Each structure stands twice: as structure tokens, then as C-alpha cells.
């Protein structure tokens, strides 16, 4: 049985992405990426993403590791 509680939050958007201008959409995406990065690093997890077909793990200390 799990003893840890998973915490999450929900928010409300004032505008749907489909209704945003290009500039608003870019700001919204950048803000989301920043929040995800901060959250993962706050729980000591790497940010994992694919770049040019390569899977990369970026750590809180700034180190980057290529995953296979």
C-alpha cells in the first residue's frame, strides 16, 4: 500500500489555447515549461526530453546526460 500522498493542483485558464494569439500562446508555453522544470527539480527529478532524436536528462545542477 502506498503511504505517500500525491499532490496536484488544478487551475483555471482565462482563455483556451485555441483562442490565444500567437504571442499569448508562446508566453503560455514558456511559462508551462518553466513551471514543469521548477517542479521536477524541486522533487529532485531530472527533466527528460528528446532533442534531434536523442533522449536527454537534464539535472538540477545543470548537468546533461544522454540516455539510451
One Martini backbone bead per residue (centre of mass of N, CA, C, O) as a GRO file, in nm:
protein
   68
    1UNK     BB    1   0.098   0.034   0.020
    2UNK     BB    2   0.058   0.365  -0.002
    3UNK     BB    3   0.196   0.654   0.185
    4UNK     BB    4   0.198   0.853  -0.031
    5UNK     BB    5   0.102   1.167  -0.140
    6UNK     BB    6  -0.051   1.305  -0.411
    7UNK     BB    7   0.011   1.616  -0.548
    8UNK     BB    8  -0.224   1.857  -0.680
    9UNK     BB    9  -0.325   2.097  -0.931
   10UNK     BB   10  -0.573   2.322  -1.027
   11UNK     BB   11  -0.680   2.527  -1.295
   12UNK     BB   12  -0.766   2.830  -1.455
   13UNK     BB   13  -0.850   2.944  -1.761
   14UNK     BB   14  -0.914   3.237  -1.947
   15UNK     BB   15  -0.793   3.086  -2.210
   16UNK     BB   16  -0.787   2.912  -2.476
   17UNK     BB   17  -0.549   2.811  -2.691
   18UNK     BB   18  -0.732   2.848  -2.953
   19UNK     BB   19  -0.774   3.174  -2.864
   20UNK     BB   20  -0.489   3.250  -2.899
   21UNK     BB   21  -0.235   3.417  -2.966
   22UNK     BB   22   0.082   3.376  -3.054
   23UNK     BB   23   0.198   3.528  -2.808
   24UNK     BB   24   0.029   3.393  -2.585
   25UNK     BB   25   0.116   3.102  -2.649
   26UNK     BB   26   0.417   3.139  -2.598
   27UNK     BB   27   0.397   3.230  -2.302
   28UNK     BB   28   0.242   2.981  -2.198
   29UNK     BB   29   0.458   2.770  -2.274
   30UNK     BB   30   0.697   2.892  -2.117
   31UNK     BB   31   0.563   2.879  -1.839
   32UNK     BB   32   0.519   2.572  -1.834
   33UNK     BB   33   0.816   2.489  -1.862
   34UNK     BB   34   0.912   2.630  -1.603
   35UNK     BB   35   0.725   2.481  -1.401
   36UNK     BB   36   0.821   2.196  -1.463
   37UNK     BB   37   1.119   2.232  -1.397
   38UNK     BB   38   1.082   2.328  -1.102
   39UNK     BB   39   0.930   2.081  -1.000
   40UNK     BB   40   1.131   1.856  -1.065
   41UNK     BB   41   1.372   1.982  -0.907
   42UNK     BB   42   1.221   1.991  -0.625
   43UNK     BB   43   1.209   1.649  -0.650
   44UNK     BB   44   1.475   1.537  -0.779
   45UNK     BB   45   1.418   1.552  -1.096
   46UNK     BB   46   1.447   1.505  -1.417
   47UNK     BB   47   1.458   1.639  -1.736
   48UNK     BB   48   1.289   1.481  -2.005
   49UNK     BB   49   1.405   1.475  -2.351
   50UNK     BB   50   1.384   1.539  -2.701
   51UNK     BB   51   1.675   1.577  -2.928
   52UNK     BB   52   1.736   1.488  -3.233
   53UNK     BB   53   1.657   1.179  -3.132
   54UNK     BB   54   1.750   1.240  -2.833
   55UNK     BB   55   1.773   1.141  -2.506
   56UNK     BB   56   1.736   1.371  -2.226
   57UNK     BB   57   1.893   1.457  -1.909
   58UNK     BB   58   1.813   1.715  -1.681
   59UNK     BB   59   1.962   1.864  -1.412
   60UNK     BB   60   1.971   2.077  -1.147
   61UNK     BB   61   2.296   2.129  -1.189
   62UNK     BB   62   2.305   2.119  -1.532
   63UNK     BB   63   2.335   1.848  -1.613
   64UNK     BB   64   2.390   1.629  -1.898
   65UNK     BB   65   2.220   1.330  -2.023
   66UNK     BB   66   2.249   1.055  -2.224
   67UNK     BB   67   2.003   0.841  -2.335
   68UNK     BB   68   1.925   0.475  -2.426
   0.00000   0.00000   0.00000
